[in-house]
Amino acid sequence: MPHASTRQVLASSTSSIITDDFANGKSFHSTSNTEKNVKNLARDTRMAGRRRFYKTVDVKPMPPPWEDVEDDLSVENPISAGVDGTNSATNISLLKPTKNSMKYSLTPKSSSSSTGMQWYGVTLDGRLLKTPLGTTLSAPSLPLALAIASEWDHQDTSIKPAQMPLMTLVCTVLDQFTIPAVRDKTIEDLLRYLRNDTTCYWADATEDRILQRKQSKHWESLHKWAECELTGLGAKPAVATGAGEGMVMSRLRESKPFAGLPHPDDLLKNAKTFLEGCDAWTLAAMQTVTMDAKSFLVGMAVVRGVDGWIDVFDEKGAKRKKNPFLKDAKKAVMASRVEEEFQIENWGLVEGGHDYDRLNCSIQIHAATCLLESIAFTNATSNAE
């Protein structure tokens, strides 16, 4: 599984990140034994599905993406949807972000400054890899760059972008989440998920006691965490019990300007404030988890779980609610698939359907978690020095 290999690279690279190799201009070097005789093919923007055309995957220090890179050798990115002059993707901006917007959006909020960060790029046979819009693909974290390099090195015979979730996510951050209009639209979409959050629609225990029990197991602690003012959204989410109540509560009416559950105003306000304070990396990870889980609350808990929130008392004696997904993306995947897994238990698994959905959900959530953990680890070690 792709996410398994990236997490292995992340774990193996943490011990070497504090060495001086990269500071002295040295780079990670990986050569495929199975493709030593492969020849470089002519550049082709339709890279997806092509045979592997490179021998060596490398990582080297780079300037930030908002600074010009003097390098004439580059490799086109295999992701072309929406940026090849066609209508092959929706909600994709073809505008290149400005240097100022990139600097503001891409500087991790947990970093003390943008000037002290070391960025890393990925090269194929010495040529820098670029994003679909032509920006040099670089990351503010050595473990993250190594994980992307590992994805490329694991393309044995043909290039399959679907098997490179971290590369796809980083390209999306650099090309899309650095544009203010895309950022605003993303925040609007995520708030729409909150109004119809999957974890807020519970089964009626009198109609389906087993499903209701499973929902309580995976969602009750999540709602208690969200209700906590110190760690979550500071208000209790509205919950509909049973299909009938769900339809009535989410119906659009004159007293409610939008369709969806009638969450408290404080909850919606705090959710918007949280999203507006996210950097591009966090917002992209938030979108990835929320869309796969169909739940804003699951997405926020996964993102905040990387922060390391723990069950402690603050200065006033108030107790923080422990994040249910603290350092554990697997629990988030299980919480995202309660109803789907319940249906599989009852009616069986459809091969080519349920199994793909289960795998994709796990890959996307683990990729988002790996991205945030890599950046958080790098910032923690940099700030400690």
Secondary structure, 3 states (H helix, E strand, C coil): CHHHHHHHHHHHHCCCCCCCCCCCCCCEEEECCCCCCCCCCCCCCCCCCCECCCCEEEEEEECCCCCCCCCCCEECCCCCCCCCCCCCCCCCCCCCCCHHHHHHHHCCCCCCCCCCCCEEEEEECCEEEECCCCCECEECCHHHHHHHHHHHHCCCCECCHHHCHHHHHHHHHHHCCCCHHHHHHHHHHHHHHHHCCHHHEECCCCCCHHHHHHHHHHHHHHHHHHHCCCCCCCCCCCCEECHHHHHHHCCCECCECCCCCCCCHHHHHHHHHHHHCCCHHHHHHHHHHHHHHCCHHHHHHHHHHCCCCCCCECCCCCECCCCCCCCCHHHHHHHHCHHHHHHHHHHCCCCCCHHHHHHHHHHHHHHHHHHHHHHHHHHHHHHHC
